[in-house]
């Protein structure tokens, strides 16, 4: 991926930043906790608010 394309994708996110491993860790910790025990059959889009059609 070119640096230009990477910047375009980053700029297309609502948060304006590239995701980091800590983003995944935070969601995983939540899902493994008792706070998520009532969740079933959900899809979580960990994409900073980017649209998958772009």
C-alpha positions as CSV (number, residue, x, y, z in Angstrom):
1,X,0.0,0.0,0.0
2,X,1.3,3.4,-0.9
3,X,1.7,6.1,1.8
4,X,-0.9,8.1,-0.1
5,X,-3.5,5.4,0.0
6,X,-2.8,4.7,3.6
7,X,-3.4,8.4,4.4
8,X,-6.6,8.3,2.3
9,X,-7.9,5.4,4.3
10,X,-6.9,7.0,7.7
11,X,-8.6,10.2,6.7
12,X,-11.8,8.4,5.9
13,X,-12.3,7.2,9.5
14,X,-14.4,9.2,11.8
15,X,-11.7,9.0,14.5
16,X,-9.0,10.2,12.0
17,X,-6.4,7.6,13.1
18,X,-5.1,4.2,12.3
19,X,-6.2,1.4,14.6
20,X,-3.7,-0.1,17.0
21,X,-3.5,-3.5,18.8
22,X,-4.8,-1.9,22.0
23,X,-8.1,-1.3,20.3
24,X,-8.6,-5.0,19.7
25,X,-7.4,-5.8,23.3
26,X,-9.9,-3.4,24.8
27,X,-12.8,-5.0,22.9
28,X,-11.6,-8.5,23.7
29,X,-11.3,-7.7,27.4
30,X,-14.8,-6.4,27.4
31,X,-16.2,-9.4,25.6
32,X,-14.5,-11.8,28.0
33,X,-15.8,-9.9,31.1
34,X,-19.0,-10.4,33.0
35,X,-20.2,-7.0,31.6
36,X,-20.7,-8.7,28.2
37,X,-22.5,-11.8,29.5
38,X,-25.9,-10.7,28.1
39,X,-24.6,-10.1,24.5
40,X,-25.5,-12.7,21.9
41,X,-24.9,-12.8,18.1
42,X,-23.4,-9.4,17.6
43,X,-21.0,-8.0,15.0
44,X,-18.5,-5.5,16.2
45,X,-16.9,-3.2,13.6
46,X,-13.6,-2.2,14.9
47,X,-12.7,0.2,12.2
48,X,-12.6,3.7,13.6
49,X,-15.9,4.6,11.9
50,X,-14.7,3.8,8.4
51,X,-17.2,2.7,5.8
52,X,-16.5,-0.7,4.3
53,X,-17.7,0.5,0.9
54,X,-14.9,3.0,0.5
